[in-house]
Every structure is written in C-alpha cells, then in structure tokens.
Amino acid sequence: MAQRVHSQEKGRDTYHHGDLHHALVAAGMELARSGGAEAVVLREATRRTGVSPNAAYRHFDSREALLDEVAVRASRKLAESMKTSVARARAEFAGSDPKTIATEVILSACRGYIGFALMEPGWFNVSSAISDRAMTYLYDGASMPSGESATHEEPEDGPRTARAVLADVLVLPEGISWAPSISAEDLELMLRSMLYGFSVLSTVGALRREDHTQLEGRLLSLIRASVAGAIKQ
C-alpha cells in the first residue's frame, strides 16, 4: 500500500517516489473490478487516492492511459488464474499416462480462464476491452508511456498472458502427438474463441442469467472430448 505523508497544503495528502502512480493503478483496478472498463475514470481514481487531478495528470495524461495500465494488470491476473489451475492439474495427474496428463492440463487452463471470468467479471471485461496500444505492452513487455514496466509487480516465471498459457499447455509431452490434420495453433484458436465467447456471453451476454455451473461443466466436457480425440498415441 502506498505511504502518505502530510503535506503543507491544507487537507491534502501527497505521495512520494512513484507511490501515487501505483495508488492510481490500484484505484483503477478497484473501479474496474466493480464496474468494468467503463468505470475506470481518472477523476474518480484521484478522488479515491485523495489527490488533486493535477497531481494525477503528472502520471497519466488521459483516462485512456490509466485504462491501458489497468487492462494490462487485469490481463496478467487472468493468466495467473490459468497458471494456478494448470499447476494443480499437473500435481494431481502427475502419475497418469501422457494422454491423460495432456488432456487434463489443457482442460485446467480452460477452467482457470472461465473461473476468472465468472468470479471477476469486471476485471475480465477490462482485459477484454484492451486497446491496441496496451496489447503492445502486454505481449511485448514494453514500458507504458508513463515509464512503468508492463510487468511491474508481476511474477517473472512462466507465461504472462492467457494466449501464452494456452500455447504452453498445447505442447504435448513426449510419446504423443496431435492428429495429422490438427495443429496446436488450430486448437489454440478454437479454445481461445470458445473461452472468450462463453465468458462474454456468461458475464454480459445472453447467458448471463443462466446456470453457469451447469453450462461451464458442459463446455468443459466438450473441450475434454475434443482434445482427447485430437491426440494421437
């Protein structure tokens, strides 16, 4: 949490050494969590951090700049949810045959994606609304216009994006391969489309009033059957 010190300016706190930047991003994350991308407003973030708009504009020149950094952070959280689910599956199925391991690990990445979307619809929304500029920071690891690293305070190990997590789990262990007519890239496209479509439909679309537990189970069963059927031993 950012450290504050009392300012000479009456009734106003100030931040030191970049803490304000991080405090504004944290406020933006809170706004996104409760209301998605539309809720991320720079003036509200400054109100929550207790500083003047002028102080905030030294770190973010526009609402879009703050939204970009929040979107990158939320996208990282989506990837972390998938990685956590994958780690559990790798431990649970460690002694199984290669096909079962591969199938369950891929399925776990999908489960982590959907679970994040349903548990954190605001963060999923802002990660889905990511701009072209923010995608450059997310995938290339470049610095934000503010000078902040796109990977600030993020774990250094393993894939950092949902796409990278899927690509990683679609690399099959030795002894099995994909059927000749199927490539890992094709499966990645299929899974990304299915996961994104289901998550959007379930959070803001026509499925939002349905029984998500049942629908998620049905979708994951379809994914399991599709992946297992695509593996050649």
C-alpha positions as CSV (number, residue, x, y, z in Angstrom):
1,M,0.0,0.0,0.0
2,A,1.3,3.5,-0.9
3,Q,2.7,5.5,2.0
4,R,1.3,9.0,2.6
5,V,2.8,12.0,4.4
6,H,1.1,15.1,5.4
7,S,1.5,18.0,3.0
8,Q,1.7,21.7,3.8
9,E,-1.3,22.0,1.6
10,K,-4.3,22.1,3.9
11,G,-6.5,19.0,3.9
12,R,-4.4,17.3,1.2
13,D,-2.1,14.2,1.3
14,T,0.8,13.7,-1.1
15,Y,2.7,10.7,-2.3
16,H,6.4,10.2,-2.8
17,H,8.7,8.2,-5.1
18,G,6.2,6.9,-7.6
19,D,3.7,5.7,-4.9
20,L,1.0,7.9,-6.4
21,H,1.3,6.1,-9.8
22,H,0.8,2.8,-8.1
23,A,-2.0,4.1,-5.9
24,L,-3.9,5.4,-9.0
25,V,-3.5,2.0,-10.7
26,A,-4.8,0.3,-7.6
27,A,-7.7,2.6,-7.6
28,G,-8.3,1.9,-11.2
29,M,-8.3,-1.8,-10.5
30,E,-10.9,-1.3,-7.8
31,L,-13.1,0.6,-10.2
32,A,-12.7,-2.0,-12.9
33,R,-13.4,-4.8,-10.5
34,S,-16.8,-3.4,-9.6
35,G,-17.8,-1.8,-12.9
36,G,-15.6,-3.0,-15.8
37,A,-13.8,-0.8,-18.3
38,E,-16.4,2.0,-18.3
39,A,-16.0,2.5,-14.5
40,V,-12.3,3.4,-14.9
41,V,-12.3,7.2,-14.7
42,L,-9.2,9.2,-13.8
43,R,-11.1,11.8,-11.8
44,E,-12.7,9.1,-9.6
45,A,-9.3,7.4,-9.2
46,T,-7.8,10.7,-8.0
47,R,-10.7,11.1,-5.6
48,R,-10.1,7.7,-4.1
49,T,-6.4,8.3,-3.6
50,G,-7.1,11.8,-2.1
51,V,-5.1,13.9,-4.5
52,S,-5.9,16.6,-6.9
53,P,-6.5,15.9,-10.6
54,N,-3.4,18.0,-11.5
55,A,-1.3,15.6,-9.4
56,A,-2.7,12.6,-11.2
57,Y,-2.0,14.1,-14.7
58,R,1.7,14.1,-13.9
59,H,1.4,10.3,-14.1
60,F,-1.4,9.7,-16.6
61,D,-2.1,12.2,-19.3
62,S,-5.6,10.8,-20.0
63,R,-8.2,8.4,-18.8
64,E,-7.1,6.0,-21.6
65,A,-3.6,5.9,-20.3
66,L,-4.8,4.7,-16.9
67,L,-7.2,2.3,-18.5
68,D,-4.3,0.8,-20.6
69,E,-2.3,0.0,-17.4
70,V,-5.4,-1.4,-15.6
71,A,-6.2,-3.6,-18.6
72,V,-2.6,-5.0,-18.7
73,R,-2.8,-5.7,-15.0
74,A,-6.2,-7.4,-15.3
75,S,-4.9,-9.5,-18.2
76,R,-2.0,-10.6,-16.1
77,K,-4.4,-11.7,-13.4
78,L,-6.4,-13.8,-16.0
79,A,-3.1,-15.5,-17.0
80,E,-2.3,-16.1,-13.3
81,S,-5.6,-17.8,-12.7
82,M,-5.0,-20.1,-15.6
83,K,-1.4,-20.9,-14.4
84,T,-2.7,-21.7,-10.9
85,S,-5.3,-24.1,-12.3
86,V,-2.6,-25.7,-14.5
87,A,-0.2,-26.2,-11.6
88,R,-2.9,-28.0,-9.6
89,A,-3.7,-30.3,-12.5
90,R,0.0,-31.1,-13.1
91,A,0.3,-32.2,-9.5
92,E,-3.0,-34.1,-9.4
93,F,-2.3,-36.1,-12.6
94,A,1.5,-36.4,-12.3
95,G,1.4,-40.2,-12.3
96,S,-1.1,-40.7,-15.1
97,D,-0.4,-41.6,-18.7
98,P,0.8,-38.9,-21.1
99,K,-2.6,-38.5,-22.9
100,T,-4.5,-38.1,-19.6
101,I,-2.0,-35.6,-18.3
102,A,-2.1,-33.5,-21.5
103,T,-5.9,-33.6,-21.7
104,E,-6.4,-32.6,-18.1
105,V,-3.7,-29.9,-18.1
106,I,-5.3,-28.3,-21.2
107,L,-8.7,-28.6,-19.6
108,S,-7.4,-27.0,-16.4
109,A,-6.1,-23.9,-18.3
110,C,-9.6,-23.5,-19.8
111,R,-11.2,-23.9,-16.3
112,G,-8.9,-21.2,-14.9
113,Y,-9.9,-18.9,-17.7
114,I,-13.7,-19.4,-17.3
115,G,-13.4,-19.3,-13.5
116,F,-11.7,-16.0,-13.6
117,A,-14.3,-14.5,-15.9
118,L,-17.2,-15.7,-13.7
119,M,-15.6,-14.7,-10.4
120,E,-14.1,-11.4,-11.6
121,P,-16.4,-10.2,-14.4
122,G,-15.2,-6.6,-14.1
123,W,-11.6,-7.5,-14.5
124,F,-12.4,-9.8,-17.3
125,N,-14.3,-7.0,-19.0
126,V,-11.4,-4.6,-18.8
127,S,-9.0,-7.2,-20.0
128,S,-11.3,-7.9,-23.0
129,A,-11.5,-4.2,-23.8
130,I,-7.8,-3.8,-24.0
131,S,-6.6,-1.3,-26.6
132,D,-4.1,-1.9,-29.4
133,R,-1.5,0.2,-27.5
134,A,-1.9,-1.8,-24.3
135,M,-1.7,-5.1,-26.2
136,T,1.8,-4.0,-27.3
137,Y,2.8,-3.6,-23.7
138,L,1.1,-6.8,-22.7
139,Y,2.7,-9.0,-25.4
140,D,6.0,-7.3,-25.9
141,G,6.7,-6.4,-22.3
142,A,7.4,-2.8,-23.3
143,S,7.2,0.1,-20.9
144,M,4.0,2.2,-20.6
145,P,4.0,5.8,-21.7
146,S,4.3,6.7,-18.1
147,G,7.6,4.8,-17.9
148,E,6.2,2.0,-15.8
149,S,7.0,-1.5,-16.8
150,A,4.1,-3.6,-18.2
151,T,5.3,-6.4,-15.9
152,H,5.6,-4.3,-12.7
153,E,4.9,-6.4,-9.6
154,E,4.1,-9.4,-11.7
155,P,5.7,-12.8,-11.2
156,E,8.6,-13.5,-13.5
157,D,8.1,-17.2,-14.0
158,G,6.2,-18.7,-16.9
159,P,3.7,-17.4,-19.5
160,R,2.3,-13.9,-18.8
161,T,-0.8,-13.9,-21.0
162,A,-3.8,-16.2,-21.5
163,R,-2.7,-16.9,-25.0
164,A,0.8,-17.8,-23.9
165,V,-0.6,-20.2,-21.2
166,L,-2.7,-22.0,-23.8
167,A,0.2,-22.2,-26.2
168,D,2.3,-23.6,-23.4
169,V,-0.1,-26.4,-22.4
170,L,-0.8,-27.3,-26.0
171,V,2.9,-28.5,-26.3
172,L,2.3,-32.3,-25.9
173,P,4.6,-34.5,-23.8
174,E,6.9,-37.0,-25.4
175,G,5.3,-40.1,-26.8
176,I,2.1,-38.5,-28.1
177,S,1.2,-36.0,-30.9
178,W,-1.7,-34.2,-32.5
179,A,-3.5,-36.0,-35.3
180,P,-2.1,-35.2,-38.7
181,S,-4.9,-32.9,-39.7
182,I,-4.7,-30.9,-36.5
183,S,-2.1,-28.4,-35.3
184,A,-1.6,-26.8,-31.9
185,E,-2.2,-23.4,-33.5
186,D,-5.6,-24.6,-34.7
187,L,-6.5,-25.9,-31.3
188,E,-5.3,-22.6,-29.7
189,L,-7.6,-20.6,-32.0
190,M,-10.6,-22.9,-31.2
191,L,-10.0,-22.8,-27.5
192,R,-9.5,-19.0,-27.3
193,S,-12.7,-18.5,-29.4
194,M,-14.7,-20.8,-27.2
195,L,-13.4,-19.5,-23.9
196,Y,-13.8,-15.8,-24.8
197,G,-17.2,-16.3,-26.4
198,F,-18.6,-18.3,-23.4
199,S,-17.1,-15.9,-20.9
200,V,-18.6,-12.8,-22.6
201,L,-22.0,-14.5,-23.1
202,S,-22.0,-15.5,-19.4
203,T,-21.0,-12.1,-18.0
204,V,-22.6,-9.5,-20.2
205,G,-24.4,-11.5,-22.9
206,A,-27.4,-13.7,-23.4
207,L,-26.2,-16.4,-21.0
208,R,-25.8,-14.1,-18.0
209,R,-29.0,-15.3,-16.3
210,E,-28.4,-19.0,-16.9
211,D,-26.9,-21.6,-14.6
212,H,-23.2,-21.0,-15.2
213,T,-22.1,-24.0,-13.2
214,Q,-24.0,-26.4,-15.4
215,L,-23.1,-24.6,-18.6
216,E,-19.4,-24.5,-17.7
217,G,-19.5,-28.2,-17.0
218,R,-21.0,-29.0,-20.3
219,L,-18.5,-26.8,-22.2
220,L,-15.5,-28.3,-20.4
221,S,-16.8,-31.8,-21.2
222,L,-16.9,-30.8,-24.8
223,I,-13.4,-29.5,-24.6
224,R,-12.1,-32.6,-22.9
225,A,-13.6,-34.8,-25.6
226,S,-12.3,-32.6,-28.4
227,V,-8.8,-32.5,-27.0
228,A,-8.6,-36.2,-26.2
229,G,-9.9,-37.1,-29.7
230,A,-7.3,-34.9,-31.3
231,I,-4.4,-36.7,-29.6
232,K,-2.6,-39.5,-31.5
233,Q,-0.8,-42.1,-29.4
